[in-house]
Amino acid sequence: MSAVLIPLDVPQEMQDEYAKNYEKITCGSDRLMLFAGDQKVEHFNDDFHGPGISEDDADPEHLFKIASQARIGCFATQMGLIARYGMDYPQIPYLIKVNSKTNGVPTSQQDPVSRAWYLFDQIMDFKQNSGLNIPGVGYTVYAGSEFESEMLREAAQLVHLAHKNGMVSVLWMYPRGKSIENEKDAHLVAGAAGIAACIGSDFAKVNYPKADDGKHAEAFKEAIKAAGRTKVVCAGGSSMGDEEFLQQLHDQIHISGAMGNATGRNIHQKSLQEAVKITNAIYAITVENTSVEDAVQML
């Protein structure tokens, strides 16, 4: 039996499967290197075409090429994309993103709500019929939205059913809505991480908080503590310089206590060759405890 901490909602007969999937998704390190490829819905085509974005990124297959050639824990995207490209990339560990919404309706017009696209039975049917490597599922909750109760219930059901079937869960936890003045406030980020713990998720993906004194890594510690045994990973956010990004990631892990990262735009907006290099550098820091200096040398 693996040394992995098995949640009590994982049935005894599925505990070995859960441990196998957890070890797979964390590469045996207890940390998650999640390559996020769900933005084609979340941000329309803004993240895939335009100034400063490689032409490679215009084609959805670019995401799969990166995930297949670089070192990752898992690749998170919608089931439809996996169904269209997975036959050519069966070796990728996939995390199915169960809900997504566009940013076309601003928060000033309506509080955000993002509901599940599929029933869990449909996900399991796809996993079985496709034969693909699908160790986990993910879901976004907008805490503070007037629709939060709907999303919280769907998230709770997803985590429960994932564990029942020996799969790992990741919740995207974002405070967002008309009542939320600053969604990157450290106290709110910690609150969102704590909600993920109450739902029982294995991982909580949150935004990196911004502290008034500039000590963001110190402020982030509140979220790590609030999540308890639910492990916190940081969203990569908008693109920044490679060395700056790698230093920030190192601080999140070694100062704040985060247990990985969930990076999208800082990877896929580059050419394939550059994307693979930065992904491998991120993996090295996350999974192998490589220094920032050594990781930069990989670029």
C-alpha positions as CSV (number, residue, x, y, z in Angstrom):
1,M,0.0,0.0,0.0
2,S,1.3,3.5,-0.9
3,A,2.2,6.0,1.8
4,V,-0.3,8.4,0.1
5,L,-2.8,9.8,2.5
6,I,-6.1,8.2,1.4
7,P,-9.2,10.3,2.1
8,L,-11.9,8.4,4.0
9,D,-14.4,8.9,1.2
10,V,-12.3,6.6,-1.0
11,P,-13.8,3.1,-0.8
12,Q,-11.5,0.4,0.4
13,E,-11.6,-1.4,-2.9
14,M,-10.5,1.8,-4.7
15,Q,-7.7,2.9,-2.4
16,D,-5.0,1.3,-4.5
17,E,-6.4,3.0,-7.6
18,Y,-6.5,6.4,-5.8
19,A,-2.9,6.0,-4.6
20,K,-1.8,5.0,-8.1
21,N,-3.5,8.1,-9.6
22,Y,-2.2,10.4,-6.9
23,E,1.4,9.1,-7.4
24,K,1.0,9.5,-11.1
25,I,-0.3,13.0,-11.0
26,T,2.4,14.1,-8.5
27,C,5.2,12.1,-10.1
28,G,5.8,10.6,-6.6
29,S,6.7,14.0,-5.2
30,D,3.5,14.9,-3.4
31,R,3.6,18.1,-5.6
32,L,1.5,18.8,-8.6
33,M,2.9,20.2,-11.9
34,L,-0.4,20.9,-13.7
35,F,-0.2,22.2,-17.3
36,A,-3.4,24.3,-17.6
37,G,-5.0,24.3,-21.1
38,D,-8.6,25.3,-20.3
39,Q,-8.3,29.0,-21.4
40,K,-9.8,28.5,-24.9
41,V,-13.1,28.7,-23.2
42,E,-12.3,30.9,-20.2
43,H,-10.7,33.7,-22.3
44,F,-12.1,33.2,-25.8
45,N,-9.1,33.3,-28.2
46,D,-7.4,36.2,-26.4
47,D,-4.6,33.9,-25.0
48,F,-3.9,32.1,-28.3
49,H,-3.6,34.9,-30.9
50,G,-2.1,38.3,-30.8
51,P,1.0,40.4,-30.1
52,G,3.7,38.5,-28.1
53,I,2.0,35.1,-28.7
54,S,3.7,32.5,-30.8
55,E,1.9,31.5,-34.0
56,D,2.2,27.9,-32.8
57,D,-0.4,28.7,-30.1
58,A,-3.1,29.4,-32.7
59,D,-3.6,25.6,-33.2
60,P,-5.2,23.7,-30.3
61,E,-2.9,20.8,-31.0
62,H,0.0,23.0,-29.7
63,L,-1.2,22.2,-26.2
64,F,-1.1,18.5,-26.8
65,K,2.4,18.7,-28.4
66,I,3.7,20.5,-25.3
67,A,2.1,18.1,-22.9
68,S,3.4,15.1,-24.8
69,Q,7.0,16.3,-25.2
70,A,7.6,18.1,-21.8
71,R,7.7,16.8,-18.3
72,I,4.3,17.4,-16.5
73,G,2.2,15.9,-13.8
74,C,-1.0,16.2,-15.8
75,F,-2.6,18.3,-18.6
76,A,-5.9,19.9,-17.7
77,T,-8.4,20.7,-20.5
78,Q,-12.0,20.1,-21.6
79,M,-13.1,16.6,-22.5
80,G,-14.1,17.7,-26.1
81,L,-10.5,18.7,-26.9
82,I,-9.2,15.4,-25.4
83,A,-11.7,13.5,-27.6
84,R,-10.5,15.3,-30.7
85,Y,-6.7,14.9,-30.1
86,G,-6.2,12.2,-27.4
87,M,-6.0,9.4,-30.0
88,D,-2.7,10.8,-31.1
89,Y,-1.4,11.6,-27.6
90,P,-2.4,8.6,-25.5
91,Q,0.6,8.9,-23.2
92,I,-0.4,12.2,-21.7
93,P,-1.9,12.1,-18.1
94,Y,-5.2,14.0,-18.6
95,L,-7.2,15.9,-16.0
96,I,-10.7,16.6,-17.3
97,K,-12.0,20.1,-16.6
98,V,-15.7,19.5,-16.0
99,N,-16.9,23.1,-16.1
100,S,-15.8,26.3,-17.9
101,K,-17.2,29.6,-18.9
102,T,-16.2,32.6,-21.0
103,N,-15.3,36.0,-19.8
104,G,-17.9,37.6,-22.2
105,V,-20.3,38.6,-19.4
106,P,-18.4,41.0,-17.1
107,T,-18.9,40.7,-13.3
108,S,-20.3,44.2,-13.3
109,Q,-23.2,42.8,-15.3
110,Q,-23.8,39.5,-13.5
111,D,-22.0,37.5,-10.9
112,P,-20.1,34.6,-12.4
113,V,-21.5,31.1,-12.6
114,S,-19.9,28.1,-14.2
115,R,-21.9,24.8,-14.2
116,A,-20.8,21.3,-15.0
117,W,-20.8,20.3,-18.7
118,Y,-21.0,16.5,-18.1
119,L,-22.4,14.0,-15.6
120,F,-19.7,12.0,-13.9
121,D,-21.0,8.8,-15.4
122,Q,-20.3,10.3,-18.8
123,I,-16.7,11.1,-17.8
124,M,-16.2,7.5,-16.6
125,D,-17.7,6.2,-19.9
126,F,-15.3,8.3,-21.8
127,K,-12.4,7.2,-19.7
128,Q,-13.2,3.5,-20.2
129,N,-14.1,3.8,-23.9
130,S,-11.1,5.9,-24.9
131,G,-8.6,3.9,-22.9
132,L,-6.8,7.2,-22.1
133,N,-4.8,7.9,-18.9
134,I,-7.2,10.1,-16.9
135,P,-6.2,10.2,-13.2
136,G,-8.2,13.3,-12.2
137,V,-11.0,15.8,-12.7
138,G,-11.2,19.6,-12.1
139,Y,-13.9,22.2,-11.4
140,T,-14.0,26.0,-10.9
141,V,-15.9,27.6,-8.0
142,Y,-16.4,31.3,-7.8
143,A,-16.7,31.9,-4.1
144,G,-18.6,35.1,-3.2
145,S,-20.8,34.9,-6.3
146,E,-24.5,35.0,-5.7
147,F,-24.5,31.6,-7.5
148,E,-21.8,30.0,-5.3
149,S,-24.3,27.5,-3.7
150,E,-24.8,25.9,-7.1
151,M,-21.1,25.6,-7.9
152,L,-20.3,24.4,-4.3
153,R,-22.8,21.6,-4.6
154,E,-21.5,20.5,-8.0
155,A,-17.9,20.7,-6.8
156,A,-18.7,18.6,-3.7
157,Q,-20.5,16.0,-5.8
158,L,-17.6,15.9,-8.2
159,V,-15.0,15.4,-5.5
160,H,-17.1,12.7,-3.9
161,L,-17.6,10.8,-7.1
162,A,-13.9,11.2,-8.1
163,H,-12.8,9.7,-4.8
164,K,-15.5,7.0,-5.1
165,N,-13.8,6.0,-8.4
166,G,-10.3,6.3,-7.2
167,M,-9.5,9.6,-9.0
168,V,-7.8,12.8,-7.8
169,S,-9.7,16.1,-7.6
170,V,-8.5,19.7,-8.3
171,L,-10.7,22.7,-7.5
172,W,-10.1,26.1,-9.1
173,M,-11.1,28.4,-6.2
174,Y,-11.5,32.0,-7.1
175,P,-13.3,34.7,-5.0
176,R,-15.2,36.6,-7.7
177,G,-18.4,38.6,-7.9
178,K,-19.8,42.1,-7.4
179,S,-19.3,41.8,-3.7
180,I,-15.6,41.0,-4.1
181,E,-13.5,44.1,-4.1
182,N,-10.1,42.5,-4.5
183,E,-10.0,38.8,-5.6
184,K,-6.2,38.7,-4.9
185,D,-6.5,39.8,-1.3
186,A,-4.6,37.3,0.8
187,H,-7.4,36.9,3.3
188,L,-9.9,36.1,0.5
189,V,-7.5,33.7,-1.2
190,A,-7.1,31.9,2.1
191,G,-10.8,31.7,2.5
192,A,-11.2,30.1,-0.9
193,A,-8.5,27.6,-0.1
194,G,-10.3,26.7,3.1
195,I,-13.5,26.1,1.2
196,A,-11.7,23.6,-1.0
197,A,-10.6,21.8,2.2
198,C,-14.2,21.7,3.4
199,I,-15.3,20.2,0.1
200,G,-12.5,17.6,0.5
201,S,-10.6,18.3,-2.6
202,D,-7.0,17.0,-3.0
203,F,-5.7,20.2,-4.5
204,A,-6.9,23.8,-4.6
205,K,-5.8,26.0,-7.4
206,V,-5.8,29.7,-6.3
207,N,-4.5,33.0,-7.5
208,Y,-1.3,34.2,-6.0
209,P,-2.2,37.0,-3.5
210,K,-0.8,40.5,-3.8
211,A,0.3,42.0,-0.5
212,D,0.5,45.8,0.0
213,D,4.0,45.5,1.4
214,G,5.2,43.5,-1.6
215,K,5.8,40.4,0.6
216,H,3.5,38.2,-1.5
217,A,5.1,34.9,-0.5
218,E,4.7,35.7,3.2
219,A,1.0,36.7,2.7
220,F,0.4,33.4,0.8
221,K,1.2,31.4,3.9
222,E,-2.3,32.2,5.2
223,A,-3.9,30.2,2.4
224,I,-1.5,27.2,2.8
225,K,-2.5,27.0,6.5
226,A,-6.2,27.5,5.8
227,A,-6.2,24.6,3.3
228,G,-4.8,22.1,5.9
229,R,-4.4,18.7,4.2
230,T,-5.8,20.0,0.9
231,K,-2.7,21.0,-1.0
232,V,-2.5,24.5,-2.6
233,V,-1.1,25.2,-6.0
234,C,-0.9,28.7,-7.6
235,A,-2.4,29.8,-10.9
236,G,0.4,31.0,-13.2
237,G,-1.4,34.1,-14.3
238,S,-0.6,36.3,-17.2
239,S,2.7,36.0,-19.0
240,M,5.9,37.4,-17.4
241,G,9.6,37.0,-17.9
242,D,10.8,33.4,-17.5
243,E,13.3,34.0,-14.7
244,E,10.8,36.2,-12.8
245,F,8.2,33.4,-13.1
246,L,10.6,30.7,-12.0
247,Q,11.7,32.7,-9.0
248,Q,8.1,33.4,-8.0
249,L,7.3,29.7,-8.3
250,H,10.3,28.8,-6.1
251,D,9.1,31.3,-3.5
252,Q,5.6,29.9,-3.5
253,I,6.9,26.5,-2.8
254,H,9.9,27.2,-0.5
255,I,8.7,30.3,1.4
256,S,4.9,30.0,1.3
257,G,4.6,26.2,1.4
258,A,2.6,25.6,-1.8
259,M,2.6,22.1,-3.2
260,G,3.0,22.8,-6.9
261,N,1.7,25.0,-9.6
262,A,-0.9,25.3,-12.4
263,T,0.6,27.0,-15.3
264,G,-1.0,27.9,-18.7
265,R,-0.1,31.1,-20.5
266,N,3.5,31.2,-19.3
267,I,3.9,27.9,-21.2
268,H,1.7,27.7,-24.2
269,Q,2.1,31.2,-25.6
270,K,5.6,30.3,-26.6
271,S,6.8,28.3,-29.6
272,L,6.9,24.6,-29.1
273,Q,10.6,24.4,-28.4
274,E,10.5,27.3,-25.9
275,A,7.3,25.9,-24.3
276,V,8.9,22.5,-23.7
277,K,12.0,24.1,-22.2
278,I,10.1,26.3,-19.7
279,T,7.8,23.4,-18.8
280,N,10.8,21.2,-18.0
281,A,12.2,24.1,-15.9
282,I,8.9,24.4,-14.0
283,Y,8.8,20.7,-13.5
284,A,12.4,20.7,-12.2
285,I,11.6,23.3,-9.5
286,T,8.3,21.8,-8.6
287,V,9.1,18.1,-8.5
288,E,12.9,17.8,-8.2
289,N,13.6,20.8,-6.0
290,T,16.0,22.3,-8.5
291,S,17.3,25.8,-7.8
292,V,16.1,28.8,-9.8
293,E,19.7,29.2,-11.2
294,D,19.8,25.6,-12.4
295,A,16.3,25.8,-13.8
296,V,17.2,29.0,-15.8
297,Q,20.1,27.1,-17.4
298,M,17.5,24.7,-18.9
299,L,15.9,27.5,-21.0
